[in-house]
Amino acid sequence: MYLDFYGLADRPFEITSNPRFLYFTDRHREALTNLEYGLSSAKAITVLLGQAGTGKTTLLRAALMSERCHHVRCLFVLNPTLTRGEFLETLAQQFGLGDTASRSKSVFLSQVEAVLRERRAHGEIIALVVDEAQSLSNELLEEIRLLTNIETPDEKLLPLVLAGQPEFGERLNEPGLQQVKQRVALRCEILPLTLPETASYIAKRIRTAGGEAARLFTREAVMAIYDYTKGVPRTINVVCDNALISGFALGRQPVDRDIIMEVCRDFDLRGTAARADQTPQKERMFFGPAASAGASGVAAAHKSGPDEPTAGTEGHDRPRPRPFGLRGLR
């Protein structure tokens, strides 16, 4: 509804896992490399950790779309809160096995191994991806461990990816899960975005959607977005999308900090309202020396606080919003 108003070809802040909008931090690049290697080389277990909303599913889809994984076909278990019987039934359906396999574990394992060997003989790797792994029961984790025993003398026939929140990494330290942990061949973690990364993330999505960042958000708005979303991409998308709707309804372009604050209040998001002297230097200067207003200007705006006037203004006046440009963002 707001595309023409902001000069966009697509909606930039949908919360679907679209790899076209994937933004790479160093951590994301490292995690993507690990996923591609684990899947294409049929490693026993690859663990991917990250807070909810940080982009694990998007990263998995990007790995599967890569050239390195062109011969990999993935089966997904998206609901880990299953009983052992339901888990085997789900896998039997995804492998295209008969009803007998879903009722008998020995038949299931025999038929699955036959399918995996046949596919591998034709150069195809079948992998199993389990999302929300932190919710898996110890019983299901043991079943998953046993699946890694399906192998030839040279390679694993069913590589696994366990994607979950950081607490799953802690669970693997439990004494009863040591055999699962010993089979983890690769482990990677993605983190929430920093302030500079949040700015680049927003600009990247706007650019991918055919727009110009300076037409959509002021710099003060971007800093408020980071403050209230804590750098979690899914929450950033929700705030930005709703802010664009509000800006369109008000006929206001670019979106300023006031609109961001209103949206964050509606979603009951809590910001830190930190002053510049409490913020690391690398975050205060997130636009870099190449930015049109200069890093010092950004630092000064942040130092004055979210509700304080800058020098040279009257107490009842607000600082003039500055455009959010692309220059200096990497």
VEXBAZA-458566 format. One record per residue (C-alpha): residue in three letters; x, y, z. Coordinates in nm, 4 decimals. Example, Ala and Ser with C-alpha at 12.3 -4.5 7.8 and 13.67 -1.06 7.14 Angstrom:
! residues 2
  rest      east     north        up
   ALA    1.2300   -0.4500    0.7800
   SER    1.3670   -0.1060    0.7140
***
This chain:
! residues 330
  rest      east     north        up
   MET    0.0000    0.0000    0.0000
   TYR    0.2965    0.2342    0.0494
   LEU    0.5237    0.1242   -0.2367
   ASP    0.4603    0.4170   -0.4717
   PHE    0.4784    0.6702   -0.1894
   TYR    0.8336    0.5626   -0.1014
   GLY    0.9451    0.4699   -0.4539
   LEU    0.9732    0.0957   -0.3862
   ALA    0.9297   -0.1994   -0.6205
   ASP    0.8805   -0.4561   -0.3390
   ARG    0.8037   -0.4540    0.0313
   PRO    1.1483   -0.4451    0.1955
   PHE    1.0590   -0.5604    0.5453
   GLU    0.8533   -0.8766    0.5100
   ILE    0.9299   -1.1321    0.7826
   THR    0.9390   -1.4289    0.5450
   SER    1.2737   -1.6083    0.5056
   ASN    1.3697   -1.4675    0.1652
   PRO    1.7427   -1.5248    0.0892
   ARG    1.7286   -1.2361   -0.1613
   PHE    1.7243   -0.9976    0.1348
   LEU    1.9956   -1.1775    0.3306
   TYR    2.2433   -0.9390    0.4909
   PHE    2.5868   -1.0816    0.5694
   THR    2.7820   -0.9923    0.8793
   ASP    3.1125   -1.1713    0.9357
   ARG    2.9267   -1.4147    1.1610
   HIS    2.6672   -1.4809    0.8908
   ARG    2.9370   -1.5512    0.6321
   GLU    3.1108   -1.7913    0.8687
   ALA    2.7831   -1.9672    0.9506
   LEU    2.6866   -1.9931    0.5827
   THR    3.0245   -2.1477    0.4993
   ASN    2.9812   -2.3992    0.7812
   LEU    2.6316   -2.4923    0.6644
   GLU    2.7372   -2.5344    0.3023
   TYR    3.0346   -2.7466    0.4041
   GLY    2.8390   -2.9585    0.6520
   LEU    2.5608   -3.0327    0.4034
   SER    2.7694   -3.0824    0.0897
   SER    3.0295   -3.2971    0.2699
   ALA    2.7707   -3.5000    0.4628
   LYS    2.9039   -3.4214    0.8098
   ALA    2.7327   -3.6035    1.0963
   ILE    2.5795   -3.3065    1.2811
   THR    2.6047   -2.9336    1.2161
   VAL    2.4738   -2.7100    1.4941
   LEU    2.3467   -2.3601    1.4098
   LEU    2.2700   -2.1351    1.7075
   GLY    2.1030   -1.7958    1.7217
   GLN    1.8391   -1.6032    1.9106
   ALA    1.4842   -1.6130    1.7785
   GLY    1.4534   -1.3798    1.4804
   THR    1.8237   -1.3552    1.3958
   GLY    1.7846   -1.5290    1.0579
   LYS    1.8680   -1.8989    1.1040
   THR    1.5986   -2.0204    0.8633
   THR    1.6950   -1.7638    0.5992
   LEU    2.0580   -1.8689    0.6285
   LEU    1.9649   -2.2359    0.5856
   ARG    1.7700   -2.1583    0.2706
   ALA    2.0589   -1.9548    0.1345
   ALA    2.2938   -2.2490    0.1934
   LEU    2.0603   -2.4871    0.0117
   MET    2.0363   -2.2483   -0.2841
   SER    2.4145   -2.2255   -0.3165
   GLU    2.6074   -2.3970   -0.5924
   ARG    2.7984   -2.6052   -0.3392
   CYS    2.4727   -2.7664   -0.2203
   HIS    2.3078   -2.8163   -0.5589
   HIS    2.3115   -3.1945   -0.5037
   VAL    2.1646   -3.1770   -0.1506
   ARG    1.7971   -3.2375   -0.0804
   CYS    1.6785   -3.1436    0.2678
   LEU    1.3970   -3.2826    0.4762
   PHE    1.2676   -3.0497    0.7485
   VAL    1.1264   -3.1160    1.0923
   LEU    0.9798   -2.7813    1.1956
   ASN    0.7910   -2.8994    1.5044
   PRO    1.0280   -3.0680    1.7493
   THR    0.7667   -3.1204    2.0223
   LEU    0.6822   -3.4688    1.8986
   THR    0.6709   -3.8064    2.0622
   ARG    0.9120   -4.0717    1.9403
   GLY    0.6345   -4.2378    1.7397
   GLU    0.5254   -3.9083    1.5818
   PHE    0.8862   -3.8277    1.4939
   LEU    0.9344   -4.1590    1.3121
   GLU    0.5970   -4.1178    1.1403
   THR    0.6941   -3.7692    1.0197
   LEU    1.0242   -3.8943    0.8782
   ALA    0.8574   -4.1944    0.7145
   GLN    0.6173   -3.9608    0.5350
   GLN    0.8965   -3.7301    0.4205
   PHE    1.0977   -4.0237    0.2877
   GLY    0.7886   -4.1511    0.1071
   LEU    0.7835   -4.4799    0.2955
   GLY    0.4788   -4.7000    0.3573
   ASP    0.2604   -4.7258    0.6662
   THR    0.4569   -5.0236    0.7948
   ALA    0.7700   -4.8102    0.8273
   SER    0.5912   -4.5549    1.0449
   ARG    0.4748   -4.8295    1.2829
   SER    0.7947   -5.0332    1.3058
   LYS    1.1299   -4.8782    1.3911
   SER    1.3295   -5.1696    1.2469
   VAL    1.1393   -5.1498    0.9174
   PHE    1.1797   -4.7721    0.9160
   LEU    1.5578   -4.7873    0.9599
   SER    1.5952   -5.0590    0.6991
   GLN    1.3914   -4.8736    0.4373
   VAL    1.5522   -4.5364    0.5127
   GLU    1.9003   -4.6811    0.4714
   ALA    1.7988   -4.8378    0.1390
   VAL    1.6662   -4.5031    0.0135
   LEU    1.9776   -4.3168    0.1279
   ARG    2.2142   -4.5654   -0.0364
   GLU    2.0217   -4.5493   -0.3634
   ARG    2.0209   -4.1699   -0.3690
   ARG    2.3890   -4.1516   -0.2788
   ALA    2.4695   -4.3907   -0.5626
   HIS    2.3100   -4.1336   -0.7951
   GLY    2.5153   -3.8495   -0.6469
   GLU    2.2419   -3.7026   -0.4266
   ILE    2.2739   -3.6259   -0.0555
   ILE    1.9639   -3.6290    0.1608
   ALA    1.9991   -3.4214    0.4783
   LEU    1.7699   -3.3718    0.7755
   VAL    1.7205   -3.0248    0.9248
   VAL    1.5556   -2.9951    1.2661
   ASP    1.4475   -2.6434    1.3609
   GLU    1.3848   -2.5170    1.7156
   ALA    1.6234   -2.7832    1.8418
   GLN    1.6199   -2.6372    2.1937
   SER    1.2692   -2.7847    2.2301
   LEU    1.3744   -3.1411    2.1470
   SER    1.3322   -3.3913    2.4269
   ASN    1.6318   -3.5981    2.5302
   GLU    1.4461   -3.8980    2.3907
   LEU    1.4265   -3.7430    2.0441
   LEU    1.7873   -3.6259    2.0596
   GLU    1.8846   -3.9876    2.1190
   GLU    1.6804   -4.0941    1.8146
   ILE    1.8575   -3.8275    1.6108
   ARG    2.1948   -3.9492    1.7337
   LEU    2.1119   -4.3011    1.6209
   LEU    2.0310   -4.1707    1.2725
   THR    2.3949   -4.0606    1.2402
   ASN    2.4901   -4.4293    1.2578
   ILE    2.3515   -4.4814    0.9071
   GLU    2.6767   -4.4742    0.7147
   THR    2.9187   -4.6419    0.4804
   PRO    3.2841   -4.7001    0.5738
   ASP    3.3623   -4.3681    0.4029
   GLU    3.0778   -4.1279    0.4800
   LYS    2.7577   -4.0512    0.6655
   LEU    2.4439   -4.1162    0.4663
   LEU    2.2136   -3.8758    0.6521
   PRO    2.3848   -3.5487    0.7561
   LEU    2.1928   -3.3525    1.0169
   VAL    2.1540   -2.9832    1.0910
   LEU    2.0219   -2.8892    1.4349
   ALA    1.9158   -2.5227    1.4419
   GLY    1.8201   -2.3745    1.7749
   GLN    1.8476   -2.0934    2.0224
   PRO    2.1670   -2.0436    2.2283
   GLU    2.0356   -2.2475    2.5209
   PHE    2.0552   -2.5564    2.2998
   GLY    2.4320   -2.5179    2.2991
   GLU    2.4225   -2.5252    2.6783
   ARG    2.2038   -2.8350    2.6799
   LEU    2.4642   -3.0245    2.4823
   ASN    2.6910   -2.9984    2.7867
   GLU    2.4542   -3.2131    2.9930
   PRO    2.6063   -3.5508    3.0865
   GLY    2.3232   -3.7432    2.9206
   LEU    2.3861   -3.5733    2.5848
   GLN    2.7601   -3.6264    2.5574
   GLN    2.7180   -3.8828    2.2793
   VAL    2.5194   -3.6291    2.0771
   LYS    2.7791   -3.3575    2.1398
   GLN    3.0611   -3.5892    2.0310
   ARG    2.8949   -3.6232    1.6896
   VAL    2.8797   -3.2476    1.6300
   ALA    3.1243   -3.1901    1.3460
   LEU    3.0536   -2.8188    1.2938
   ARG    2.9097   -2.5537    1.5218
   CYS    2.8335   -2.1887    1.4448
   GLU    2.6348   -1.9059    1.6001
   ILE    2.4810   -1.5878    1.4609
   LEU    2.4297   -1.2854    1.6862
   PRO    2.1962   -0.9843    1.6891
   LEU    2.3180   -0.6940    1.4772
   THR    2.5271   -0.4102    1.6119
   LEU    2.4235   -0.0494    1.5478
   PRO    2.6411   -0.0165    1.2338
   GLU    2.5118   -0.3523    1.1093
   THR    2.1520   -0.2475    1.1771
   ALA    2.2007    0.0617    0.9614
   SER    2.3552   -0.1444    0.6814
   TYR    2.0859   -0.4109    0.7147
   ILE    1.8055   -0.1567    0.6718
   ALA    1.9828    0.0104    0.3789
   LYS    2.0471   -0.3262    0.2101
   ARG    1.6818   -0.4299    0.2288
   ILE    1.5644   -0.0940    0.0971
   ARG    1.8125   -0.1111   -0.1890
   THR    1.7100   -0.4697   -0.2731
   ALA    1.3469   -0.3538   -0.2840
   GLY    1.4407   -0.0837   -0.5353
   GLY    1.4344    0.2139   -0.3008
   GLU    1.6666    0.4778   -0.1565
   ALA    1.7393    0.4726    0.2152
   ALA    1.7398    0.8527    0.2427
   ARG    1.3746    0.8612    0.1314
   LEU    1.2586    0.6219    0.4018
   PHE    1.4315    0.6854    0.7366
   THR    1.6250    0.9584    0.9135
   ARG    1.9422    0.8693    1.1004
   GLU    1.7759    0.9384    1.4336
   ALA    1.5036    0.6922    1.3329
   VAL    1.7632    0.4242    1.2578
   MET    1.9295    0.4736    1.5963
   ALA    1.5912    0.4420    1.7671
   ILE    1.5169    0.1248    1.5690
   TYR    1.8383   -0.0316    1.6947
   ASP    1.7758    0.0809    2.0515
   TYR    1.4291   -0.0735    2.0684
   THR    1.4859   -0.3900    1.8638
   LYS    1.8231   -0.4821    2.0184
   GLY    1.9465   -0.5601    1.6670
   VAL    1.7154   -0.8605    1.6112
   PRO    1.6385   -0.8670    1.2355
   ARG    1.2825   -1.0010    1.2629
   THR    1.1893   -0.7275    1.5119
   ILE    1.3637   -0.4675    1.2945
   ASN    1.1449   -0.5779    1.0024
   VAL    0.8252   -0.5509    1.2079
   VAL    0.9113   -0.2023    1.3359
   CYS    1.0241   -0.0733    0.9945
   ASP    0.7194   -0.2089    0.8108
   ASN    0.4762   -0.0580    1.0595
   ALA    0.6677    0.2704    1.0615
   LEU    0.6401    0.2925    0.6826
   ILE    0.2652    0.2340    0.7070
   SER    0.2373    0.5112    0.9666
   GLY    0.4540    0.7459    0.7612
   PHE    0.2384    0.6797    0.4555
   ALA   -0.0811    0.7474    0.6527
   LEU    0.0638    1.0745    0.7819
   GLY    0.2128    1.1727    0.4453
   ARG    0.5524    1.2000    0.6133
   GLN    0.8726    1.1162    0.4321
   PRO    1.1277    1.0174    0.5486
   VAL    1.0090    0.8397    0.8615
   ASP    1.1476    1.0146    1.1681
   ARG    1.2200    0.9138    1.5247
   ASP    0.8748    1.0152    1.6519
   ILE    0.7057    0.7606    1.4268
   ILE    0.9490    0.4884    1.5363
   MET    0.8772    0.5672    1.9015
   GLU    0.5029    0.5452    1.8422
   VAL    0.5358    0.2069    1.6716
   CYS    0.7596    0.0749    1.9502
   ARG    0.5074    0.1867    2.2100
   ASP    0.2321    0.0041    2.0216
   PHE    0.4393   -0.3171    2.0274
   ASP    0.5473   -0.2625    2.3893
   LEU    0.9164   -0.2625    2.3003
   ARG    1.1559   -0.1274    2.5607
   GLY    1.4599    0.0788    2.4641
   THR    1.7733    0.1465    2.6640
   ALA    1.7735    0.5232    2.5959
   ALA    2.1531    0.5120    2.6413
   ARG    2.3610    0.8285    2.6141
   ALA    2.6647    0.8433    2.3892
   ASP    2.9055    0.8122    2.6823
   GLN    2.7510    0.4707    2.7546
   THR    2.7783    0.3563    2.3928
   PRO    3.0944    0.2028    2.2395
   GLN    3.2743    0.4401    2.0007
   LYS    3.2375    0.2028    1.7078
   GLU    2.8597    0.2136    1.7520
   ARG    2.8311    0.5912    1.7919
   MET    3.0190    0.6395    1.4635
   PHE    2.8257    0.3748    1.2724
   PHE    2.7944    0.5799    0.9548
   GLY    3.1702    0.5979    0.9111
   PRO    3.3876    0.8839    0.7905
   ALA    3.2404    0.8738    0.4411
   ALA    2.8889    0.9620    0.5561
   SER    2.7623    1.2921    0.4234
   ALA    2.7007    1.4465    0.7662
   GLY    3.0186    1.2999    0.9141
   ALA    3.0685    1.0607    1.2027
   SER    3.1113    1.3482    1.4451
   GLY    2.7634    1.4747    1.3651
   VAL    2.6107    1.1357    1.4346
   ALA    2.7997    1.1078    1.7630
   ALA    2.6849    1.4531    1.8645
   ALA    2.3222    1.3728    1.7867
   HIS    2.3432    1.0548    1.9908
   LYS    2.5158    1.2315    2.2787
   SER    2.2421    1.4883    2.3129
   GLY    2.0045    1.2068    2.4072
   PRO    1.6759    1.0968    2.2593
   ASP    1.4701    1.3835    2.3975
   GLU    1.7241    1.6635    2.4541
   PRO    1.7775    1.9586    2.2175
   THR    2.1168    2.0013    2.0557
   ALA    2.3299    2.3096    2.1121
   GLY    2.1910    2.6196    1.9503
   THR    1.8243    2.5172    1.9756
   GLU    1.5581    2.6330    2.2164
   GLY    1.4433    2.3857    2.4812
   HIS    1.1103    2.3297    2.3077
   ASP    1.2609    2.2673    1.9620
   ARG    1.3648    1.9283    1.8297
   PRO    1.6898    1.8678    1.6382
   ARG    1.6327    1.8711    1.2658
   PRO    1.6134    1.5111    1.1378
   ARG    1.8950    1.4171    0.9041
   PRO    1.8534    1.1859    0.6044
   PHE    1.9690    0.8280    0.6352
   GLY    2.2081    0.7919    0.3408
   LEU    2.3834    0.4927    0.1924
   ARG    2.7330    0.6376    0.1784
   GLY    2.9676    0.5025    0.4410
   LEU    2.7583    0.1901    0.5024
   ARG    2.9373   -0.1359    0.4498
***
